[in-house]
Amino acid sequence: MYRIELMDWERAQTIAGPIRFAIFVGEQNVPSGIELDDKDAECMHAVAYDDAGKAIGTGRLLPDGHIGRMAVIKEMRRQGVGDAILDALVEEARKRGHKEVVVAAQLQAAEFYRNHGFVADGKVYKEAGILHENMPKAL
């Protein structure tokens, strides 16, 4: 089991920032100048910790109900960490009264989101050199 903590950007920045840079910039070649943005300060951030207390994944919920910046360190992928982060962010959106949440899913991760009830809108676009599609989920 993983512990998920929800926090503001002031607290999350030094924890979530390095995970996001390692994955999005280091692994996926997203330009470093666009990885952190002005939206971070407005978001609720989820950070996953393993049993030893090490941060192993992150994601964020924007005020408009969009979920993004989902990232899990390489050695912990396909072990339920992303599921736990996504579930925590969806539950937070529910508590905030959102009627739906939306992810801008990388095509390689679309199946993960489908398994959580998100439905692709069918319009594929490129962002930071990576193919994405929006996937909403009614709450």
N, C-alpha and C positions, 0 to 999 in steps of 0.2 A: 504494500500500500504506500501511497505517496501523500505527503502533506502539501496542501495547496494553501497559499496565503494570498489574500487580495490586499493591494496596497496602492497608494498614490505614487506618482513618478518621483517625487522627492526621495522616497524610500527605495523605490524599485530601480532607479537609474544605475546604481553601482552593482546591482545584482543581475538585472535583466539585460542591461546594455552589453556586457561582455558576451553573454550567450547569443544575443541577436547578431553581434558583430562576427562571432566565430562562424555562425551558420550562414547568415545572409551575405555578408561581405567575404568571409573566408572560403566558404564552400560553394556559394552560388554566384559569386562575383557581382553582387549588387554594389553600385558605387557607394563608397563609405559616406559621402556627403549627403546622401538621401536616407540613410538607414534610420537615424534618429530625426524626429521632426517636431514641429511645434504642437502637433496633436498629442504627443506623449503626456504633456502636462495636464491635459484635459481628461485623460483616460484612467480607468481602473485597470491595474495590472495584476495578473495572476502569476505567481512564481511557484513552481513545483520543487519540492525538496525530497531527497531520498532519506532512508533511515538514518544515515550518518549526518544529515543536516546540510548536505551539499546541494546547491541550486542546480537543477538538471533540465529545467524547461521554463518557458514563459509564454504569455499571450496577453492581449489587451482588449478591453471593451471601450469603444468610443461612445461619447454621449448620445449619438444617434442610433446606437444599436449595432453598429458594425463591429465585428470581431476580427482582429488581425494580429500580425507579428507573432504568429504561433511558431514556436521553435523549441525543439528538444535536442539535447546534445546527442551526438552520433551513437555513443555506446548504450544509450537508454531508449533508442527508438524501437517501436513495435513491442513495447512492454506495458502499454496502458498509460504512460505519462501524458501524452497528448489528449487521450480520452478524458483524463481527470482535469486537465487544464480547461478543455473545451466545456466540459460539464459545469465547472465552477463559473465560467464566464456566462454561459447560457442562464444559469440559475440567478446570477447577479442581474442580468438583463430582465429576467422575469420579475425580480424584486423591485426593479426600477419602473415597472409598468410597461415595458416594451411589448408590442404585439408581435414583433418578429425580430430576428437577428439576421445579419447578412455577413458572409465571408467572401473575400476576394481570393478564391482558392487558386493556388498554382495547379495547373492541370495534373501534375504528378501526384497531388494530394487530394484530388477530387473524390476518389473512392473513399478515403477516410471521412470526408464530410458527408458523403451520401450515406455512409453507415450510421451517421448521427442524425439523419432526417433532413439534411439540407438538399435542395433540389436546384440543379444548374439551370440558369436562364438561357443557355444556349449561345450566348454571345461571347466569343473568345477574343481577348485583347492582350496586347503585350505591355507589361509594366516592368521597368528595370531590366529589360531584355528577357523576361520570363513570361510564358503564356499563362494567362489567368482567365477565370470566368467567375462572375458573381453567382453566389448560391445562397438564396434566402431560406429561412426556416420559420414557419409560423410558431408562435408560442401559445 
